[in-house]
Amino acid sequence: MEPAPEMKRNRFPSMNFEAEILAAPHDNSELYVVPSMRSLTAEEYVEAFKSFLDHSTEHQCMDEFNKEEMPRIMAGLGNGKSTINVLGVGSGTGEQDLKMIRILQAAHPGVLINNEIVEPNPQHVAAYKELVNQAPDLQGVSFIWHQLTSSEYEQQVKEKCINKKFDFIHMIQMLYRVEDIPNTIKFFHSCLDHQGKLLIIILSDSSGWASLWKKYRHCLPSTDSGHYITSDGITAVLRRLGIQYRVHEFPSGWDITECFVEGDSAGGQMIDFLTGTKNFLGTAPPALRRRLQEALCQPECSSKKDGRVIFCNNLSMIVVES
C-alpha cells in the first residue's frame, strides 16, 4: 500500500473501549490504569507503514501489475499530445509514482510529462523530492507538489476555478481516509482529459482486510479513524455514476507472524498499522488484544505457510475510463 497512504478503517461509535481501560487484576488488589489508547500521529504512521511494507508483498504486487497491464494502459494515453499531464493523489514517498512515470516515458519517448502530486504528509513529500533529486533518468519530467489532502486540493481547484485536465490520475491505497468517497471519485474523474484514465488501487474483497472489517469489526479499536472500503464499495460508486471501468485482481501477502511474538518491536508496529493505534499491544484492554489476535488467525484472514502466518493482502487495480 502506498496507503499514505491514507490508511484503512472506520469508527465504531457504539463501542466504548474507555470503559475497559480501568481493569481489575486477578489477585483482587487495587485497580490499575492502563495508558489510554490513541490514534497514530502522521510521523508514527510513517514508521508503522514502513514495517508493513517490509513484511508484505504489497509493492511486489504493484510491480506485477506494472509489468502485466501498465504498458498497455500507458500506451493509450496522451492522444498524440506533446505533453502528458499526470496527477498522483496520496502519492506517499513516490516510489510507485516514479515506476509508473518510467513506464509512461518508455511508451511515449520524447514526450514531455507534467507530474503533479497531492500528498498531505510533509515527511512523505520530502522523501519523494529526495527520490527525484537522486534520479538521473527523469529528464523531460516536471514535478509540482501540493502538500494538501485530496479534499483541500479539490477545494483549491474549485475556489481558483482551475480547469486543468489530466491524461492519467492515480489514487493508490488512499481512499480509506477520504471523508466523501463518492464525491472525491466524481471530482477527480471530472479532471480527466478526453481518453484519460483514472487508476484506483484498493484492497480487494478477497483480502483478509475485507473479512476482518466485515466479520470481525468488534475486534478493532475505536481509535482507528479511517473508512472500511474495499473494491466492491468503489465499483458500486462507479456504477452509480455510470462510469466504465475494468478491475484487475493481484495476490499479495503480509507476514504477520511477529504480531504474535511478545515484545517484538516490528510486530508491535505492524499491529499499530493494522489498528491505526499507537502501542496497541501496550494500551489495549487484554480482552480486545486477544480478540484481535484470534481474528487475525482465522482462515478468512490468514493462512499458515512454513510455520508463518500470512495475512491476505490482495489488491484490486481499478482502471476507470474518462
MITORKE-131324 format. One line per 3 residues: number of its first residue (from 1); their letters; for each residue x, y, z of C-alpha. Coordinates in steps of 0.02 Angstrom, whole numbers, plus 50000, padded with zeros to 5 digits. Layout:
BEGIN
NUM> a> X/Y/Z ~ ...
//
This chain:
BEGIN
1> mep> 50000/50000/50000 ~ 50063/50170/49971 ~ 49918/50175/50098
4> ape> 49979/50360/50133 ~ 49945/50325/50108 ~ 49791/50360/50198
7> mkr> 49760/50202/50298 ~ 49615/50083/50303 ~ 49471/50090/50429
10> nrf> 49305/50161/50505 ~ 49242/50217/50676 ~ 49129/50118/50792
13> psm> 49027/50248/50888 ~ 48927/50114/50980 ~ 49081/50041/51065
16> nfe> 49151/50115/51224 ~ 49326/50047/51246 ~ 49365/50182/51376
19> aei> 49262/50079/51498 ~ 49385/49936/51477 ~ 49537/50042/51517
22> laa> 49510/50031/51705 ~ 49537/49848/51744 ~ 49535/49736/51897
25> phd> 49687/49623/51916 ~ 49658/49439/51950 ~ 49727/49448/52129
28> nse> 49591/49572/52185 ~ 49721/49702/52233 ~ 49697/49886/52191
31> lyv> 49633/49937/52021 ~ 49767/49988/51898 ~ 49755/50107/51749
34> vps> 49821/50062/51577 ~ 49882/50210/51470 ~ 49739/50264/51360
37> mrs> 49731/50214/51177 ~ 49757/50346/51043 ~ 49772/50359/50855
40> lta> 49940/50364/50767 ~ 50014/50534/50727 ~ 50073/50567/50548
43> eey> 50254/50530/50600 ~ 50207/50370/50691 ~ 50105/50315/50541
46> vea> 50258/50330/50429 ~ 50355/50210/50543 ~ 50212/50086/50559
49> fks> 50182/50090/50371 ~ 50366/50054/50338 ~ 50354/49899/50449
52> fld> 50202/49843/50348 ~ 50295/49865/50183 ~ 50449/49773/50249
55> hst> 50343/49620/50289 ~ 50220/49620/50144 ~ 50223/49593/49956
58> ehq> 50120/49750/49925 ~ 50249/49834/49814 ~ 50294/49671/49726
61> cmd> 50108/49651/49688 ~ 50104/49825/49612 ~ 50262/49784/49513
64> efn> 50171/49634/49440 ~ 50028/49746/49387 ~ 50152/49871/49314
67> kee> 50232/49734/49211 ~ 50073/49648/49150 ~ 49949/49789/49125
70> mpr> 50028/49962/49136 ~ 50122/49968/48969 ~ 49958/49944/48875
73> ima> 49867/50071/48986 ~ 50007/50199/48963 ~ 50016/50172/48775
76> glg> 49836/50231/48759 ~ 49866/50397/48848 ~ 49902/50569/48778
79> ngk> 49807/50557/48614 ~ 49962/50614/48516 ~ 49995/50767/48625
82> sti> 50171/50834/48653 ~ 50143/50844/48842 ~ 50056/50715/48951
85> nvl> 49983/50776/49116 ~ 49987/50658/49265 ~ 49912/50683/49438
88> gvg> 49954/50573/49588 ~ 49833/50585/49733 ~ 49901/50524/49901
91> sgt> 50068/50479/49822 ~ 50164/50446/49982 ~ 50352/50439/49959
94> geq> 50340/50422/49770 ~ 50416/50251/49734 ~ 50262/50189/49643
97> dlk> 50235/50356/49555 ~ 50408/50353/49479 ~ 50390/50173/49421
100> mir> 50233/50224/49325 ~ 50317/50380/49257 ~ 50457/50273/49186
103> ilq> 50331/50157/49102 ~ 50248/50312/49029 ~ 50418/50376/48966
106> aah> 50450/50208/48881 ~ 50278/50210/48798 ~ 50297/50390/48737
109> pgv> 50482/50427/48706 ~ 50521/50612/48687 ~ 50352/50669/48754
112> lin> 50358/50792/48900 ~ 50274/50735/49061 ~ 50200/50857/49185
115> nei> 50182/50764/49350 ~ 50082/50843/49491 ~ 50072/50767/49664
118> vep> 49942/50787/49802 ~ 50012/50723/49968 ~ 49975/50793/50142
121> npq> 50116/50711/50242 ~ 50269/50827/50245 ~ 50388/50682/50278
124> hva> 50323/50590/50126 ~ 50338/50746/50017 ~ 50519/50771/50073
127> ayk> 50561/50588/50037 ~ 50479/50600/49865 ~ 50579/50756/49820
130> elv> 50740/50671/49876 ~ 50699/50521/49767 ~ 50676/50636/49616
133> nqa> 50840/50726/49655 ~ 50933/50560/49651 ~ 50856/50501/49487
136> pdl> 50960/50539/49332 ~ 50831/50472/49208 ~ 50688/50594/49232
139> qgv> 50735/50725/49102 ~ 50579/50788/49018 ~ 50476/50763/49177
142> sfi> 50422/50914/49280 ~ 50361/50898/49459 ~ 50239/51004/49558
145> whq> 50198/50955/49737 ~ 50039/51008/49826 ~ 50058/50971/50013
148> lts> 49870/50953/50035 ~ 49739/50821/50069 ~ 49634/50771/49920
151> sey> 49486/50873/49987 ~ 49596/51026/50013 ~ 49660/51009/49835
154> eqq> 49482/50993/49770 ~ 49429/51148/49867 ~ 49578/51246/49799
157> vke> 49540/51195/49619 ~ 49358/51248/49637 ~ 49396/51413/49726
160> kci> 49527/51464/49597 ~ 49422/51399/49451 ~ 49569/51296/49389
163> nkk> 49518/51197/49236 ~ 49673/51092/49207 ~ 49641/50919/49136
166> fdf> 49747/50764/49161 ~ 49782/50616/49048 ~ 49817/50499/49194
169> ihm> 49765/50512/49376 ~ 49807/50380/49506 ~ 49744/50355/49682
172> iqm> 49845/50215/49762 ~ 49785/50148/49929 ~ 49723/50319/49986
175> lyr> 49533/50319/49985 ~ 49524/50245/50161 ~ 49543/50417/50240
178> ved> 49438/50519/50120 ~ 49280/50587/50201 ~ 49166/50583/50049
181> ipn> 49223/50442/49936 ~ 49086/50455/49800 ~ 49110/50642/49777
184> tik> 49300/50626/49781 ~ 49295/50497/49641 ~ 49171/50604/49545
187> ffh> 49282/50759/49562 ~ 49444/50676/49506 ~ 49355/50587/49365
190> scl> 49296/50759/49307 ~ 49480/50811/49299 ~ 49518/50683/49164
193> dhq> 49551/50741/48987 ~ 49472/50656/48836 ~ 49531/50474/48831
196> gkl> 49613/50496/49001 ~ 49616/50360/49134 ~ 49596/50355/49322
199> lii> 49683/50213/49415 ~ 49617/50168/49588 ~ 49714/50038/49686
202> ils> 49618/49974/49836 ~ 49609/49818/49944 ~ 49515/49676/49862
205> dss> 49358/49597/49932 ~ 49455/49434/49928 ~ 49580/49507/50054
208> gwa> 49591/49470/50239 ~ 49555/49654/50270 ~ 49380/49633/50197
211> slw> 49344/49484/50311 ~ 49417/49574/50461 ~ 49313/49730/50432
214> kky> 49151/49639/50392 ~ 49154/49491/50510 ~ 49273/49540/50650
217> rhc> 49243/49726/50666 ~ 49212/49705/50852 ~ 49396/49655/50868
220> lps> 49459/49826/50812 ~ 49479/49983/50918 ~ 49382/50146/50904
223> tds> 49548/50239/50883 ~ 49553/50180/50702 ~ 49498/50336/50610
226> ghy> 49479/50290/50427 ~ 49348/50204/50319 ~ 49323/50020/50290
229> its> 49316/50018/50100 ~ 49364/49881/49978 ~ 49349/49859/49791
232> dgi> 49164/49814/49791 ~ 49124/49980/49875 ~ 49221/50075/49741
235> tav> 49144/49983/49593 ~ 48970/50013/49667 ~ 49008/50200/49667
238> lrr> 49070/50192/49487 ~ 48913/50101/49431 ~ 48802/50231/49515
241> lgi> 48899/50367/49425 ~ 48879/50275/49260 ~ 49067/50266/49234
244> qyr> 49153/50125/49139 ~ 49292/50029/49225 ~ 49393/49867/49223
247> vhe> 49456/49775/49378 ~ 49621/49680/49386 ~ 49649/49569/49539
250> fps> 49825/49534/49602 ~ 49876/49424/49750 ~ 49978/49495/49893
253> gwd> 50027/49431/50065 ~ 50081/49508/50231 ~ 50186/49406/50352
256> ite> 50112/49449/50523 ~ 50198/49309/50621 ~ 50290/49434/50732
259> cfv> 50124/49512/50783 ~ 50103/49361/50898 ~ 50278/49370/50974
262> egd> 50275/49456/51144 ~ 50386/49611/51145 ~ 50434/49604/50960
265> sag> 50454/49784/50901 ~ 50416/49750/50717 ~ 50261/49650/50767
268> gqm> 50205/49793/50878 ~ 50224/49919/50738 ~ 50129/49807/50617
271> idf> 49984/49792/50741 ~ 49989/49982/50761 ~ 49973/49999/50573
274> ltg> 49832/49873/50564 ~ 49734/49959/50704 ~ 49785/50140/50673
277> tkn> 49830/50144/50858 ~ 49992/50193/50947 ~ 50062/50048/51050
280> flg> 49903/49946/51032 ~ 49978/49793/51118 ~ 50030/49900/51268
283> tap> 49872/50003/51287 ~ 49725/49897/51226 ~ 49623/49801/51354
286> pal> 49684/49619/51361 ~ 49516/49553/51300 ~ 49524/49663/51145
289> rrr> 49704/49611/51108 ~ 49653/49429/51122 ~ 49502/49450/51009
292> lqe> 49604/49537/50875 ~ 49744/49407/50876 ~ 49617/49267/50865
295> alc> 49528/49354/50720 ~ 49691/49377/50626 ~ 49720/49189/50631
298> qpe> 49551/49146/50555 ~ 49560/49061/50383 ~ 49458/49203/50305
301> css> 49600/49322/50353 ~ 49763/49223/50352 ~ 49845/49061/50300
304> kkd> 49990/48963/50376 ~ 50145/48931/50272 ~ 50305/48851/50339
307> grv> 50255/48899/50515 ~ 50223/49081/50466 ~ 50057/49173/50475
310> ifc> 50022/49259/50307 ~ 49881/49386/50307 ~ 49793/49401/50138
313> nnl> 49830/49575/50068 ~ 49758/49552/49891 ~ 49737/49711/49789
316> smi> 49613/49769/49657 ~ 49677/49883/49520 ~ 49526/49976/49451
319> vve> 49555/50064/49284 ~ 49422/50197/49255 ~ 49383/50272/49084
322> s> 49357/50459/49058
//
